[in-house]
Structure formats: structure tokens, C-alpha cells
Amino acid sequence: MPRTIGLMSGTSLDGVDAAWIETDGERIIATGPSLTIAYDRKMRIDLRRALDIAGSLPADSMLLQSIVTRMTAIHADAVAAIGRDADLIGFHGQTILHNPARRRTWQIGDAAALAARTGLPVAYDFRSADVAAGGQGAPLVPVFHAALARDLPKPLAILNIGGVANVTFIGEDGALLACDTGPGNGPLDDWARQHTGESCDKDGALSQAGQVDQAVLARLLSDPYFARPAPKSLDRLSFRNALAESGLAALSPPDGAATLVAFTVAAVAATRLPAAPNRWLVCGGGRHNPSIMAGLRQTLGVPVEPVEAVGWDGDTLEAQCFGFLAARVSAGLPLSFPGTTGVPAPRLGGKIVRP
């Protein structure tokens, strides 16, 4: 049974998650050590700069080359720090641009250098084949969620709140529907950093001190994205213009944070699903924010729990997922499906580079 190390650096731009998993890409046999290596301040600043200018950023720019060299080294350090033998690495890379409408998605990172440094084959480039075939390229985690939730009662919704939030709906018959629901922690993190110097709304303290501005919230929710059916996906900065024009900037720091929390929650609630889930399980950094969790419980009206309630580790699921997907690439199994990305037929994806 293949042993893999999955690596994920997500839209929150906070660091690299690594997780060991034993899987054939269909069954999850065992999970093992996991860890996070945080990006330093300069790395976060440089990544955010690359994100802001990705549409016009040359692939051979000195900024990009410097970022890729440093982030690939951090990923190699994460593999070494896991301290467990593996057969394959799943390397997502860092998304700096995602525009499926133009059939473009861009994850940076040097898979060949990672393979050379670790001495292990590396599966990478998980999204581009789906996007080239007309799919959204995201989310890719639903097939992993389905494997994890094989024995749980359905219908079930699994919500990941990172920089962007996405949901996997698993029907009673096992059918999958997925999409990005809207903003996750991204705008709230940016707001907290701007107004408090903290990297996030720690413990929900800022948002709990504020009041939701209903007029600003209504303007944000009028974005055409929310009227589109799933599958659909977002870029980390998809709502940048809407946020700038909403009147958010005129709010106090607590009121702005409370309004951004309400935006995340309302976007989840507005997502059209085939049936009402009887339970929501939440992973990603957002589950640590009491304001977000309280808002979800109040709005969704059914049990909303962190994934730890069913024995999963919500901080490592995405890294585990890319270990799982690496095994699927190796086995020639599809990564995406009509109900998860809108691709016309189940689609293979990913490439493998060897040391």
C-alpha cells in the first residue's frame, strides 16, 4: 500500500502543512505524523505581492524565482521533518492565480527540485488538466472527503474554511456536489492585519466586539457569484473590488470584522445544495474562530461541528488530501468529476516527476 506525504500551502499564505498517509487513492488505511512550517514575514509579503500582480507577472521574474526557490526548500524541510518513510510526495504548490473562465490556474513551486532534494517521486500539477477540459479546477478535496466519510450518515456537508471556503456535499446515495462557497478567512485576515497588526482575528476577539453593518453585507452578497449554481470556484482575491466598493473601509475595525464574518457565513448559507445536510463538519482555520462557528450554527440550523467530532484532524486534512490525490495520480484514477468541478466527465490529472 503506497505511503505518501501530502503537502499544502493554501490561500491563507501562512505556511506549509505536511501529513503522512497510507492509501491506494481509494481507501485510507492509516494516517500518521503531520506538521506545519510557518512562512516568515518576508515570505508572506512576497507571496502576497505575487498574488496581487499575478496577472501580469512574468514566469521568469526575479521575484517569482526567489519565491519558488525558498518555498520549495521549505516544502523539502517539511518532508524531512515528518520523519517517516514514504513512497511518493503530493505537492500542491502555492496558487497565485485561479481563473477557470479563461482556462488558467497557476500553482508555483519546483517539483523537480523537490524530488531531487527529497529523493522521492513527486506528484504535482493537480489542477491544470481539469481547467483545460473546461472544469473549475477546484475544489479537488471532495473525493478525499468521500473516502473519509464512507461510514458516516448522509446527507452530509463538509466545509473547509481557509482563505477561500469550499463545501463538499455527499448525498444519501454517495453522489458528490462541491464548490467554493465564497470568502473564508482571507478578507478577515487581511482586515485584522491592517487594523491590529495580528495575522488573523484571533479567537474571534475583534469580530465579537463589533456589529454587522447590514447595508455593507447586502452589497457584498449582491455579487453575481452567489447566484451561480455549483460547481464554481474562486480566486483568493475574487472579491477585492466588491470589498473596496462596499463601504467596508468606513467601518470601525470591530464592525468591519463582524461584517466580514457575516459575509463568510451568509455565503455558506446561500450555497444551493441538492438536499439539506443533516450535519455540517468544519475543517480549516475558520473552525478556530468562535464568531464564524457561532454564525454557522445560528444560520444553518443543524449540527455544525469541527471535524474532530468524528476523529479527523481539521488542520491537516488538506495536506492529507494531496497525499491521497498523489496516490490516485500514481494509480491512474480520476481527480475531478462533473459534480465537483463541472468537468464534462471524470478527469485524470497530475504529473509525476522522479528524482
N, C-alpha and C positions, 0 to 999 in steps of 0.2 A: 504494500500500500504506500503510495507516494507520501513523503513528508515534505511539507513546503513551509516557507517563511513568507508571509504576506507583508507588504509594505504600503503604507498610505500616507500621503501628505495632502491634507484636504483644503477646502476653501476657507477655513479659518486662518490659514497661513501661520499656524502656531508651532508646527514641528512635524516629526516623522513618527508614526506609530508602526510597530513591528509585532508580529504574532506568529507563533509556530502552530501548525495544524496538520493533522494526518487525515488525508482524504483522497478519494479517487475522483472527485468532482461531482459525485452523486450522493455519496454517503459521507457523513462526518464521523470518523472513527474516534478521534481524540483531539483535544486542544492542549496546548502547552504554554510555555512562558510567553509573556508579552511585555512590551515596554514602550516608552515614549522618549524621544530625544528632542528637546525643545530647540527651536531655532533661536539664535541670538538676535539682538535688536537690529543689527545691521542686515542680517539675512531677511528679517521680516520687512524692513524698509525697502530693501532691493526687490524682494518679491512683489510687494505692493506696487512699486514703481513699474515693474514689468507688466503687472496686471493692468495698470492704468493705461499703458501705452501699447498693449499687445497688438492692437490692430495695425499699428504702423512700425512695429519693432522688427528690424531685420534679424533673421535667424543667426547671422554671423556677428551680431553686435557684441562689443566687449562686455557690456552689462550682462547680456544673456549667457555668454560663455563663462563669465565669472560665477554667475548663479548656478549654472549647470555643474560646474566643477565642484563647487562647495556642497551643493545639495546631494550630489551623487556620493561624495565622500561621507556625508552624514548617514545616508542610507546604508553604505557599506559598514559603517561603525555600528549601526543598529543590528545588522545581520550578525556581526561578530559578538555583540553584547547579548544576543539571545542565548548563545552558548549551548545550542542543541543541533545535532547533525540534521542536515536536510538534503533533499534531492533536487530541489527546484525553488527559485525565488519568484514571487509575483510582485512586479514593480509597476505601480500605477504612474509614478511621476507626479509633477505638480501641474495642474490645469491653470493656464494663464489666459486661455480664450476658449469659449464654447459658443458656437453659432451654427447650430444644425440647419437653420434655414438657408444658410449659404454653404452647407455641407462642409463645415470646417470645425474641427476641435483640435486643440493643441495642448498636449501634455509634455512638459520639458523634463529632461533627465537623460543620462547617458547609460543605456542598458548594457552596451558592450563594455564600458569601463567598469560597471558594477560587476559584471560577470568575471572580468579579469581580476578585480580586487578580491572577490569572494571565492573564486574557483568553482562557482556553481552556475548552471544554466539559469537564464533569466527570461521569464515570460513578461511581455510588455506590450504597449500599444493596443490596449484592450478596446478602445472606443472607435477608432477611425473607420474600421470596416463597416460597422453599423451605420455611422453617419454617411459614408459613401453610398450605402444602399438605400438611403432615404429615411433612416431611423434617427431618433433623437440622440443616440449615443449615451443616454443616461435615463434613469439610474440603471446600473448594472448589478446592484446587490439583490434584486428580487429572487433570483434562482437560489442564492445562498440562504436568504430568509426562508424560502420554502423548504429547503433541506433541514434547517434548524427547527422549523415549526411543524415538522412532519406529523408529530403525535399530539399537537395542541388542538383544542376545539376551534372550529371555524364557523362563520367568517371572522377573520382576524385582520387587524391593521397593524403594521409595524412602521413606526415613524422615526426617521433619523433626522435629528436637528443638528446640523453642522453649520457652516457658513450659509449654505442653502439647505432647506428642509425637503426631504422626499419621503414618500409613503409607498409601501408595498401592501396591496390588498390581496388576501388569499381567500377565495370563495370556498363554500362548503364542498365543492367538487374539486378543489385544488387549483382552479383557474387563477391566473395572476393578472393583476392590473397595477400599474405603477406610474408615478410621475413625480416631478418636483412640485411641491405644493406652493412654494413661494419663498420669501426670505426666511432664513433660520437665524443664527446668531450674528451673521455678517454685519448688517446695518447697526445692530445693537452694540456689537463690539466696537465698531468704528465710532459710534456716538460716545460710548464710555471712555474710549481712549482720548477723544477730542476734549471732553469736558472734565474728566477726572484724572487722566493720565494712567488709569488702570487698563489692562488689556481686555477686560470684559466687565459686565455687570455682575460683579462677584456677589454670590449669594442672593442675587436679586435686590440688593440694598438700594440701588439708585432707582430702579423702576418701582419698587414698593413704596417709595416716598413720593411718587408722583400721581397725577391724574391723567387719564386718557383724554386727549383732545379729539372729540368725535368728528369735527369738521376735517381735520388733517387725516384722520383714519379713513373717512369716507372718500377723500380724494385719492388716497393710496389704493384703496380697494376698487376704484373705478378703472384701474389698469386693465386693458383688454385681455391680458394673460389669464385672468381669473375666470373669464367666460369660455375659455377654450377647454374642450374635453381632454382627458388623459388618453394616451401618453403625451407628455410635454415636458420640456426641460428648460433650465435657466442657466445663465452665466452668473458668476459671483456678483457682477456689477449691473445686472439686468435692470434694477430699479433705481439706478443712480440718478437719472433725470427726473423720474417721478418723485423721488425723495427731495431733490433740490427744489422742485416746483410746488411741493405740497404745503409749504408753510411750516414744516417741521423745524427749520432753523430758528424760528422766532420763539420757540418754546423754551421753557426752563429746562435745565438738564434732567431733573426727575420726571417732568411731564413728557419730555421727548422720549426718555427711556420707556416710560409706561405705554406711550403710544406705539413705539416700535414692538414691544412685547405683544400688544393687542393686534398689531399688524400680522405678526407671525402666527398667532393663534387663529385669527379670523381667516387667514389664507388656508390653514389646515381645514377648518370647518367648512369652507366654501368648496373644497375639492369634491367633485361628484364621483361617488363610488357605486358599484353595481348593487350593493346592499349595505345596510347599516352594520358595521362591525359590532360584535358583542364585547370586544375588548380592544384597547389600543396599548401596544407595548412601545416604549420610547427609548431610543438609544442616542448616542452622540452627546456633545457637550451641553445641548439645551436642556437635557433632563436634570442637570445640576442647578438650573435656575428655578427657584421656587415660584417666581412670578409666572414663568411660562407654564410650568406644570399645573399651577392653580388655575390659570386661564383655560388650559386644555380640559381639565376636569369639569370646570363650570360650563364650558361651551359644548363639549361633546356629549355629556350626559350619560356616559357609560364608563366602566372602569378604565382608568388611564394610569399605567404603572411603568416604572423603569423596567428594562428588560431583565434586570437582576431578579425580578419576581419569578421568572421561570428558569433561573440559573445561568443566564447568559451574562457576558461581561460587556456592558454598553460602551466602554471606552476602547475596546479592541475589535469590535465586530467588523468594521470596515477593513482593517488590516487582515483579519481572518478571511474576509471575503475575497481579497485579492490573492491570498494563498489558495483558496478554493477555486477561484477562476483560473489560476495558473494550472492547476491540475486538469481543469476542463480543456484548456488550450492544448495541453500535452496529450489528452485523450481524444481530441477531435470532437468535443461536444460543444453545442451552441452556447453562446453567452447571453444572447438577447432574443426577444420574442415579440410578436405583434402586440401583445398586451402590455409589455414592459417598456418598449422604446418606440413602438409604431412601425418597426421594420416590417416589410411585406411578408417575410417568412422567417422562421428561426435562423439565426445567423451565427456562423463561426466568427471568431475574432482572435486578435492577439498574434504575437510572433514570439519565437524563442531564439535567443542568441546564446551561444555556448562559449565558455572561456577559451 
